[in-house]
Amino acid sequence: MTDTLDPLRSYDMDPQTGFMPHWEPLERFDPAFEAWDELASQLGHWIRNRRIRERIQALPLLDWRLLHGRPERERAITLLCVFANAYVWGLDEPALRLPATLAVPLCGLCDAMGRQPIVHYAGMQLYNFRRIDKSRPLSADNAELLVQFLGGVDETWFYIANLDLELGAAPVLVAAHGAVDAAAREDEGRLGAHLAAIAQGMPAIHAALERQREWTDPHVFFHRVRPYVQGWPAPGVVYEGVSDQPRALVGGSAGQSSVIQSLDAVLGIEHPKPSTGTYLRLLRDYMPPAHRRFVDDCERLSRVRSFVACSADAALREAYNAAVESVTRFRTLHVRLAHDYVAKPSGHDADTKGTGGTAFVEFLRDTRRETIDAQVPSTPPGAASVSPPDPPVHLD
């Protein structure tokens, strides 16, 4: 038997919450870091009054090393990254230097936590919520953001809606973890059951993705939310007190979620184009290290696709293709969502840049095509087969 994955919890994952924390994020610091809490509570006000850079420059230089425990550090990463994006994008012209009072604690903390010093998916969507009714389970309908830029229902829902996606992914990730082990043990029956569980669990993720439309208006998103989560303008941003060399970092992106990249890795879905595979691998640098390690380990250890491709069991091949099709369905919905929320409001199409800096429509279509290509012939090796057609993407 080949090497197998570590236990799920060693990747900072929970069987009930997936990549979401099983603990409640911190809502306020102790008095030593009160200045950060105070700025976060009034951030939208200072952006609207065009005084955000002035207020950030006035921050005291606080020692991030005095933060104790994971919840304190995660809150600090989220707040400081939001401050950084607000500073760079808060006026008509982007700022290309961050003041040391922000840059020094931000870079020190992010280096210690293995994260990037810019707004990213994990900080904004995994560790940036509070449960409204503590007697009820966490869900998008029972949560509020802890920090945001301008505020309002459209911005809040843009982030909060993804809680249901991450929570809905938990049983799918458990099945994906089991599929790697089953393939390593050459256990066709157990592998088929895990693949079926992936396909059966994905509709909850599809539904969560579609919920974005409920409370986030495309025009408001494009003009009031999206500008603050962009990556750094060329040639990058200098973090004063840390280095005089500008750093070019990509903006917050759904591709930084570990869910779909984990499924790609488990199912052996390859992205050979530099415009897809290279960029997706770059986005792993923005994941929490333990989550990134799960994706990397799945990619390194999974024999799922190769084992299925050599199997004579037609039912197993059908279960594998159903799992791949469920990932294809996610990417189809993502293409439509991105088209409606970025391409249409921008007045452009395939050449429109996403917050990560890519021509996003072309990127999403290519990753979808590569996902379709991962399907195996429905008949056993040596038998005649017909490749599956490429289903159209209807954007309107």
Number of C-alpha atoms within 10 A of each C-alpha: 8 11 13 19 19 12 10 16 12 13 18 18 21 19 17 15 20 23 25 20 15 13 10 14 19 18 15 15 17 9 9 11 17 12 15 20 19 11 18 20 13 15 24 19 16 20 19 13 11 14 15 24 21 11 14 21 15 13 15 13 15 16 14 18 11 11 19 9 8 13 18 18 21 21 24 25 29 27 23 24 25 24 27 26 24 27 26 23 22 23 16 8 8 15 20 18 17 22 20 19 19 24 24 20 22 25 23 15 23 19 12 10 15 14 19 21 25 27 28 28 23 24 25 24 21 20 22 24 23 17 18 14 11 10 7 9 12 19 19 20 15 16 21 17 19 20 22 24 25 19 15 14 11 22 21 21 23 20 21 25 24 23 24 20 22 23 23 23 27 22 20 26 27 19 22 25 23 21 27 26 24 22 25 20 16 17 13 18 13 17 27 22 17 25 27 20 20 27 20 15 20 22 17 17 23 20 15 21 20 18 18 19 17 11 14 21 17 22 16 15 17 17 13 16 22 18 16 23 24 24 25 24 17 11 12 17 21 20 24 17 15 15 11 11 12 16 17 14 21 24 24 26 20 17 19 24 25 23 21 18 23 23 22 19 24 26 29 21 22 16 22 11 13 10 15 20 16 12 17 16 17 14 23 20 14 28 23 22 16 16 20 22 16 23 23 17 18 25 21 15 18 26 24 24 22 13 17 25 20 12 17 14 16 14 15 23 25 20 22 28 24 18 24 26 19 20 25 21 18 20 22 22 18 20 22 18 18 17 22 20 19 24 22 15 16 15 8 12 17 15 12 19 18 21 21 22 18 18 16 22 21 18 19 20 18 17 24 23 17 19 23 22 18 20 23 22 18 23 18 17 13 7 8 9 12 8 11 12 8 10 10 7 13 9 12 6
